[in-house]
Amino acid sequence: MEYQLPIVALVCNFSGSNFTSVMLHHSDVETLFHEFGHALHSLLSRTDYQHFSGTRVILDFAETPSNLFEYYSWDYGFLRKFTKHYSTGDPIPEELVKSMLEAKNMFAATELQRQILYALIDQTLHGAQLSSPRDTSSVVADLRTEHTSWKYVEGTHWHTRFTHLVTYGAGYYSYLYAKCFAATLWKKVCQKDPLSLATGSALRTKFLQHGGAKDPADILNDLIGSDAIRNQNGGIIPDITCLAEEMKL
């Protein structure tokens, strides 16, 4: 049997860079590490069949590696290794990273509310049996009014640019699942020493290399104990404890 080594490319269109320096907004850095998590999932995959390699996993688990690696873009010990002032070469100040984290956490509940709204819109448009024909904008407006603290702006149709409604069809909730799984993995496996050999080996051998060839519940239980459990249909239910602590909810 021959084994084909994975080949992965991240094609990005970040602005603010030239041939001599790379200057990215931190949101771009976070996006880069999100996508890098997907890339590592494929690069480190070692499965017998290519249809189970890398990101070819059940939807509930697909975004977990990417959300986990977002944490590295907020870890000061890691950031200071490569983030330098473009002219002085000084590493990024720790106080600046703390301020960025405080700004991020200030609106954590609002961000969570937004993700819940996205998942509800996705589920409603793909699965609800409406009593009468309705346009999608009115559905979105009603869900926003019912489940969020901000109002729908008449005449806007932002959801028509929300491509995940097509690519994830009725599965966007998996982002919320992933946030819970990733928060637990970071706290229990990575946070103490995110760059240690032990951490990297655990993520590689117990998590990333299995792709979709091992039950996600078994992967998570092997890494973090009983925090990932099976539901009655054989699926996985995330533990929201670590994410709630992180958001101070």
Sequence and secondary structure as in RCSB ss.txt:
>XXXX:A:sequence
MEYQLPIVALVCNFSGSNFTSVMLHHSDVETLFHEFGHALHSLLSRTDYQHFSGTRVILDFAETPSNLFEYYSWD
YGFLRKFTKHYSTGDPIPEELVKSMLEAKNMFAATELQRQILYALIDQTLHGAQLSSPRDTSSVVADLRTEHTSW
KYVEGTHWHTRFTHLVTYGAGYYSYLYAKCFAATLWKKVCQKDPLSLATGSALRTKFLQHGGAKDPADILNDLIG
SDAIRNQNGGIIPDITCLAEEMKL
>XXXX:A:secstr
              SSB SS B   HHHHHHHHHHHHHHHHHHT   SSGGGSTT S GGGTTHHHHHHHGGGG 
HHHHTTT B TTT  B  HHHHHHHHHHHHHTHHHHHHHHHHHHHHHHHHHH   SS   HHHHHHHHHHHHSSS
   TT  GGGG THHHHSTT TTHHHHHHHHHHHHIIIIITT TTSHHHHHHHHHHTGGGTTSS HHHHHHHHHG
GGSEE TTS EE   HHHHHHHT 
